[in-house]
């Protein structure tokens, strides 16, 4: 193969721009894929270790050792560049953009030594676009494997100066490719040996292999310590993984790699991303047609060996993931390009003879082309703006769907971040405790406690108190739980509905028959005046000992130090709706969320109402409240007469309504809000599970 120096600069630029646009679109629109959280989590772990100066931790990082570390460390650079803004979502998109840039560089590298036609085939190969626009480990090794072949092709040109230099560059490139993912070098090894032997460089094989190996070791910190043991552990993992549950569950037949190459699976999986039919199977067909031609040409025979031996390796290897097919995309497009070029030249000759284009295609004037270009540009700008808004707005958001992982189906009524870093979620099927994994690539741990419908929670030094339909439960250390008797004097079948804890250890309880208080010594005090003896839906404790109870059409204020009660009802605007939540912000202002009358705010002397009538709220049914930072009030509301809801943020002057078109909030009905120690906002919803949002850096 010879380097194509006569290609038009315009065609080269056009192919590279096309590759960039397709991959950027895919990076912004493709859904989260299976392995992306693993690699993004590893990048965040590496970033944390590097910030701490724990270089030994980087070398000994236990996660995802089956793959070399280089590509994940490259993603780590993106996480470090983000600084305090680095989280799983921001790092995901930065890693995708980095991968897309490497994918574009692979297209440019192929254009450098094989011309724009082969590069154009690679630019639009949909399976390649998918896995080089996601945070996978494919883009970097694909780029360097192409550059390695290009460097050796340069060295093999007749009369080329410094051929040894190009051979060494190619060996370094192979080492860098292998340091990101080893299967690229494994699949290409027979072809590269055939190339070196066929070009008369057999004696250089030990030197070039040594250079590639040294580069691999230098770029892979995992093997800097105990390299033999870790290589052996990597090999044993591959063998075990290929027979493991995940591979067996996929159930792919032995010939699955042929299916990946003979179809366009990325188009089938993501029709919203790839609008046109995929050309991948046609490229494979052209490559098969070009196989005999390449075999008869000694300079190109290695391409036939690459495709055939590589396919044999993939057929033998038990793991059949679709991204493995990318190791054969380079020989496919290099074999297909000459056949495609011959077809294009034949069509051009036929057109010149018969004049088909003059008959079949109109020749509009220049102003028509300008108008069409303006229209296309306008439409593209509108779509691009909307896409950028959605993508930028979704940064920091994620959804834990009902039934996903260990989250039971059904509404989430209460969320309580625990002192040990776990998060308790209460719903209609009981209590579920979420625990973050020790290593990012591991799944979170879920523990379910069958307590029945959970309404509210509060944590004290005694443990986690849970208000349920069946009464009051206490969860102590080790997640042991037991039912706690309600205070004597409550009517039979009383239901615990609301809880709040005070700094002195007092637990304030709201039931369907008034309230009660339990001091730190376990003594109960009945408070029948709370809510005028009716159902209590919410409780809040102020900084100066005052306690607020939200009932049905009434808010009760209790000054515990003087045993004085004050009730607010219809005369104050509380006509008859339930008080779903109460919030006392850091200034002492009391907020009352009502189920139908809007949001009330008590400034110490009077209640001010925020409703749809004064255009402050999009709905009157307010379900939950939370202050995340001083003056930052988050509000959950339900849509009237339909499903779904609103998530709002109010800073005292401006309102922000988080919509699906400009954020990652799915438009669900929020029922509970809480912030954990990582400054992650947890949103429990009625039908969409749990939505989380990274508020900002951990203080």
N, C-alpha and C positions, 0 to 999 in steps of 0.2 A: 504494500500500500504506500502511496506517496502523499506527501503533504500537498494540499490543494491551495496554492498561492494565487491562482487566477480567479478565485471566486469573487463575486461582486461584493464590495463593502456594504452596499445597501441590503443585499440578501442576508449577509451575516448579521447586521444590526437588526433587521426585521425578525430573524429567527430568535435572537436573544431577547428582544422585546416581547415577542410572543410567549416565549418560555416564562419570562418574568410575570407577565400578566396572568397567565393560566395558573401559575403556582401561587401567586399572591391571592387570587380569587379562592383557590382551594384552601389555602392556609386560613383564610378568614371565615369560610363557610362550612368546611368539613366538621362533622360532629366529633366529639371526643372518642378516640379509638381505644382499643383494649390496653395496649402497652404504654400509651402516653403517660398516664399517671405514674407508672413505675419509673420512667426515665426523668420526668419532671420532678418527682419526689427525690430521686437520687441527686439531681442537680441542686435542689434546695438543701439537702443534707450536706453535700459537698460545700455549698456556699456558707452554711453555718459553721462548718469545721474550719474553713479558710478564714472567716472573720474572727474566729476564736484563736487563730494561729495554731490549730491542732493539726500539724502536717502528718503526724503519725496516724491520726484518725483518718486522714485522706488516704494514706497508703493502705491502711487496714480496714477500710470501709467494708462492712460485711454484705451490703445489699447488692443484688444483681451481679454477682461475681462471674456468672456464666458468660458475660460479655466484657470485653476490654473496656477500660474507663475513659478513653480519649473523647468519644463523642459526648458522653455525659458531662465531662469536664468543660467541653466547649459550651454546652448549654448552661453550665455553672457560671461561665463568664457573663451570660445574659442576666442571670439571677443576681450576680454581684453588681452589675451595672444598674439594675433597678433599685438597689439600695433598700430603703425601708419599704418601698412599694412592692417588693418581691413577695409573691404568694403563688399558690398553685395555678391560678388563672393567668396572672400577668406573665409568669415564667413560661406557661404553656404557649402563649401567643408570641412571646419573644423567641422562644425556641423554634416555633414553627416558621417564623420569619427567617431565622438563621438557617434552618434546613432548606427553606425555599431558595435562599441565596446560594447555598451550596449546590442545589439542583440546577439553578441557572448557570453556575460556574461549570457544572458538568457538561451542559449543552454547549457553552462557549469553548470548553476544552475539546469537545468532539469536533466542533466547527474548525478549530485550529488545525487539526491534522487530517480530518476526513471530509471537510467541506460542509456547506450549509444544508445540503439535502439530508445527509445522515443526521446532522444536528437537528434539523427540522422534524425528522421522525422521532427522535428522542424527546423533543420539546412537547409533542402532542401525545406521547404514549401514556395512556390514562393511568395504568397501574403505577408507572414511575412517577407521574404527577402526584398521585395520592400519597405515596410513601416518602416522597421528598418534599411534601408540603405539610407533613405532620411531624410531631416531635418523636420521630422514630430514629433508628440508628442506621438509616440507609443512605442519606444524602452525602455525608462526608466520605464514606468508603467508595461510593459510586463515583464521586468526583475524582478522588485520587487514583482509583483504578483506571479511569479513562485517561488521566494525565500520565500515568505510568506507561500505558500502551502507546500514547502519543510520543513520549520521550524515547521509548525503544524504537518506534517507527522512525523517528528522527535519526537515531543512531544507525539504523539499517539502510539509510539512503546511500546510494553509491557516491563515493568521493566526499562524504560529509566530514567536515572538520570536527575535531573533539568528539568522536564517537564514544570514547570511553566516558567522557563527562556526561553525555546523555544516558548512557547505560546506568551510571551511578545515580543520576537523578531519578530514573525510572525505578531503581531498587528502593530508594528512599520513599518514593511515592507509594510503592507497594507496602512498605512498612507502616506508613501513616494510614493507609486504607485498612490494614489488618489490625492496627491498634484501636480501630473503632468497631469493627465487626469482622471476625475471622473467616466467615464463609466466603467472602469475596475472593480471598487469596486461595482458599481450598478449591473452589470451583474452577478458578482460572489456572491453577498450577500446571496441569498437563499441557495446556495450550502455551503457556509461557516457556516451559521447558522445550516444547517443540519449536517455538520461535527462535530461542537462543541456539539450539542445535542446528536448525535449518539455516541460520544466518552466519554460522561459523563461530559462535561465541560459547561453545561448550566448555572451554577451559575457564570461562569467566563465571560459570554457574556457582562454584563455592564462594567466590568473592561477593557476587551480587546477593546470594542468599544470606551471607553473613551481614552485609550492609542492611538488608531488609530486616533481619532479625534484631540487629542492634537498634535500628530505628523503632521497631515495634516495642522493644523493652524500654527504651528511653521515653516513649510516649504513653506507656501504660504503667502508672504508679502501682497498680495492684500487684505486679510481679517484682517490684523492687526488693521485697523481702520474701524470703523462702520461695523463690521462683519455681523450683521443681515441684514442691508440695502444692503450690497453687495451680500450676498447670495440670497436675494430676487431679486436683479437686474439680477443676473446670471440665476435664474430660469425663470424670465420673458423673458430674451433674448432667452433661449432655446425654450420656447413656441412660441415666435414670429418667431424665425428663422426657426422652423420646418414647419411653414406655409408661409415662405417668398418666394420671387421671385426665389432665387437661388435653393431652394429645389423643388419648383414647376416646374422650367424649366428643372430640371433633369428628372422628370417624371418617377421615378422608381416605379414599382408596390409594393404592400404591401409584397409580398413574395421575394423581391430582396435579402435579406440576405441569403436565401436558394441558390439562384443562385451564390452568391459570394462563398459560401462554397462548392457547387457542381461542380464548374468549376475551371479553372486556369486563371483568367482574366489577371494577371500580364504577363503571357506568351503571351497572345493575344495582349496586349498593347505594349509590349517591346520585340519583337522577336529578336532584335539585342543584348539584354542583356541576355535573358534566351534562350539558344540554344536548350535545350532538352524539350520535352513535360512536362508540369507540372504534378506532382503527387498529387496535392491537392485534387482532387475529389476522388482518391483512398483512401487517408487517411480518408476522411469523410465517405466513404463507410465502411471501416474497423471499424471506431468508431461506426457507427450505428449497425454493427454486434456485437460489443462488449457491446452495451448498456444493453441487457438482462443479460449478464454475470456479468457486474458491479452492476446491480440492486440487484442481488441475493447475492452479497458479501457485508455485512454491512460495511466493511472497505472501500469499493470503491463506495458505493452507491451515495456519494456526487458528483462523476464525472457525473453520469447519470443526477442528478438534475441540475448540473451546465450547461450541454449541453442543456437540454430540457427547463429549466426555462430561461436560457440566450437567447436561440433562440426565445422563446415567447416574451421576452422583446424587442428584436431587431425587431420582426415582428410588435409589437404594436407601437414602436417608429416611428414617421413619417419620420425622417431623415434616409436615407438608404446608407450613404457613405460606400465605400468598406472597409476603414480602421477600421470601427466598427466591422467587422467580426473577427479581431484579438483578441477580447475579448473572443472568443470561441476556439481559436487554442490550448490553453493549454489542456482543457478537450478532445479535438479531438485527439491529439497525445497520451495522456495518456490512452484513451480508445482504440486507434488503436494499440498501441505497443504490448499488450499481444496477440492480434489476429495475428499480423504480426509475432510475435515470434513463435507461434504455426505453422504457415505456413512454416516458415524457418526450424523448427525442423522436420516437416513432409517431406519436400524436402530433408533434410539431411539424414533421415532414408531411403527414397526411393533410394537415390544415393548410400548409403552404401550397400544396398541390390542388386541393379541392376548394379551398377558400371557405370552409365551414363557418368560421367565426364571423366573417362578413355577412353571411346570410342569417345566422341564428342569433346574433347579438346586435342590439342597437348601439349606436355610437352617440350618446347624449352630449349636448354641448357642455362646455366647462362649467357654466353657472349651475347646471343641474347637479354636477358632481360636488360643487361647493355647497349647494343647498342640502344634498344628501349627507355630506360630511358634517354639516352643522347640526342636522337633525340627530344623526347617530351620536355625535358628541354630547348633545343635550341629554338624550336618553341615558347615555352611559354615565354622565355626571350625576343625574338624579339617582340612578341605581347605586353608583359608587358612594354617594353621600349617605344614602340610607344604610348601606352595608357598613360603612365606617361608623355611623352612629350606633348601630346595633352591636357591632364588635367592640367598640370602645366602651359602650355602656355595660356590656356583659362581663367586663373584667372584674374579677373579685367575687363573682356570683357562682354558685353551684347548687344543685338540687339533689337531695336524697329522696328518691321516689318511694312511695309506699310499696312494701314488699322487697325493696332493694337491700342487699346486705342482710342486716338483722332488724330493719325497721318494720314493725307490723303495719298492716293496712289500717285505714281509718283516720279520723281527725286526730290532731295533736293539740290538746287543750292546755298543757302546761309544760314549761321548760325551766329547768333549774341547773345552772352551772355549779358544779361542786368544787369544794375547796381543793381537792386533789387533782383538778384538771379535767375530770370526767364531766359529762353532761347527761342529766336525767331528762327523759322525755316521757310525758304522761299522756295517754290516750284512752280510747274506749276499750282497749284490750289489755290494759295494765301499764306497768312501768318498764321502760327500756333504758338501759344505761349504756351510753356510748363512750368508748375509750379510744383515744388516738393511738396509732401504732408506734412502737418504739423505733422502727425503721420505716421510712416513708413508703417503701414499696409493698409493705405488708398491709393487709386490709385492717380496718378498724375492728375493735372487739365490741361485740354487742352482748348484753346480758338482759334477758327478759324475766320480769317478775309478774306472775299472774295475780294482780291485785284487783282486777275488775276496772271499771271506768275510773280514771284519775282526773280530778278537777283542778288540783293545785298542789304546790309543794313549797317547803321552806326548810332550810338547813340551820341547825343549831349545833352547839358543842355535843349534844347528845346523839345526833345523827340526822338523817334526812326524814322529815315528817311528810307524809303523803295523805292528802284528803281524797277519799274515794267514795263511791256510792255505798260501799259496805262499811264505812267507818274510817277511822284514823289508824294509819300504819306507821311504824317506825322502822327505818332501815339503819342498822348499826354497821360497824366495821365488818368487812368480809361479805357484805351484801346479805347478811342475815336479817330477816324481817319478822315482825310479830305485830299483831293487832293490839292497839291501845284502847282501853275503855274510855268512852266519852264521859265527861263530868256528870256526876249524879244530879238529877233534877231536870235534865233535858228530856223532852217527851220521847216516847218509844219510837223507834225507827228513825231517829234523827240522822241526818246525812251531813257529813263533813264536806263543805263546799269551798271554803277559802282559807288561806293560811298566810301569816306574815310573822317574821321573827324580829325581835328587838335586840339592840346591842347587849342588853343585860341578860340575854338568854330567855326572855319571856316569849312564849309562843301564843299568838293571837289567832283564834279560830272563829270562823264564820260557819254557821250551820243553816238548815232550813227552819230553825226555830230560835233565831237570835245568835248571840255570840258567847265566847268564853275565853278565858286567859289561863295559861299554865305557866307558873314561874319556874325558875331554874331548879327548884327543889322538887318539882313534880306536883305542886299543889294547884288545884283548879279553882277558878272563880267564875261563876255564871254571870253573864251580861245580857239579861233578857231585854234590856232597853235597846240593844243594837238593832238597827233597822226596825225599831218599834215591835220587836218580837217576831218579825217575819223572816223570809229567806234572805240570807246574806250571800252575795255573789262575789264580793271583793273586799279585801282588807289592806290598809296601808298604815305604816308606822312613821310618824314624824321624828324630827331630830330632837324635839324637846318633850317627848313623852306622849304627845297627843296621838290618838289612834282613830282612824277613819274607817267606817263600815259602809259599804255600798249595798243597798237592798233593792226592793222593787218600788220604784217611785220615791225613794227616800235615801238621803245620805246622812249618817249619824257621826257626830264628832264627840269623842270621849277624852276628857282631860283626866288622865289616871291619877295624877298627884292630888287633885281636888275632888275627884269623883263627880265631875260635872258633865252632863250630857247636853248636846245641842243637835237639833234635827232640822234638816232642810228638805222641803217637800214641794208640793204643788205651788205654793206661794213664791218659791224661788226658781221655778221653771221645771221642776222634776214632776212631770204630769203623771206618769205611771209606768214608764219603761224601766227595765232592769239596769243597774249600774254594773256593767261588765267588768270594769277595771278602774282602779284608783292609783294615781301617781302623785307623789310629793317630790317636786324637783329640788335642786340644790339651793334655790332661792326661798324655798318654803311654800311656793305656790302649789295649790292642790288642783289636779286635773281629774275630771270624772268622765269616763267613757260610758255613754248611754246606748242602749239597744233600740234606737229609733228617734231620739231627740237631739242628736248631735253631741258636741263636746263642750263641757262646762269647765270654767276656770275660776277658782276662788283665790282672790288676792288678799284675803284677810278681812275684808269688809263686805264684799258682795260677789255674786256669781256673774261672770260674763259668758255668754253663749256664742259658740262658733258653730254655724249650721250651713246648710245649703242655701238658705235664704240670704245670708250676708256674703255668699260666695266664698266662704272660707273652706268648705268641705265638699267633696264630690258625692258624699252619701251621709245619711243621718245615723246609720247603724255603726257605731264605733265598738270594736271588739277588744282591743288591747292597746296598751301604752307602754312607753319605755323612754327613759332619758339615758342616752349613751355618753354624751359629753355635756358640760355645763351649757344649758340653753338649747341643746339639740334634742328635740322631742320627736320620737317616732310613733306613728299612729297607724293602726290597722283598722280597716273598715270593710264592711260587706256591701256588695252591690244589692240594690233593692230589686226584688221580684225576679232575680236571676242568680246564676251561680257566679263564683269568682268574687274578687274584692279589690281593695286598693291598699297600697303601702305608701304612706306619706311621711315627710320629714319637715319639721317646722323649727326655725331658729329664732322665732320671736318677731320676724319681719317678713320672711319669704317662705313659700311653701314649695316643696318638691314632690311631685307625684311620680313614682317609679312605675313606668309603663313597659310592657314587653318590647315596644319598638325602640326604646332608648336605654334599656337596662336589662339585667339578667333576671329580673323578677317576672315570674310567669303569669301574673294576674290572678293568683289564687286568693282565697279568703284567709287573711291572717287571723289566727286565734291566740297566739302567744308569741312574745318577744323576749329575748334575753341576750346578754353579751358574756362570752366566756373570757378566760384569762389571756387568750391570744388575740383579743379584740375582734373576734368573729361574732357577727350578729346572727343569731339563730331565730328563724321565723317558722313557727309551727302553723300549718295550714289545715283547712278542712278536708281537702281532697287531693292535694299535691305533695303530701309528705312534709319534709322539712327543706326549707330554702336557707342557704347560708350566704353571708356577705362579709368580706374582709373590710372592716372599717378603716384600717390604717395600721401603721407599725405598732408593735407591742411596746408599751412604754417601758 
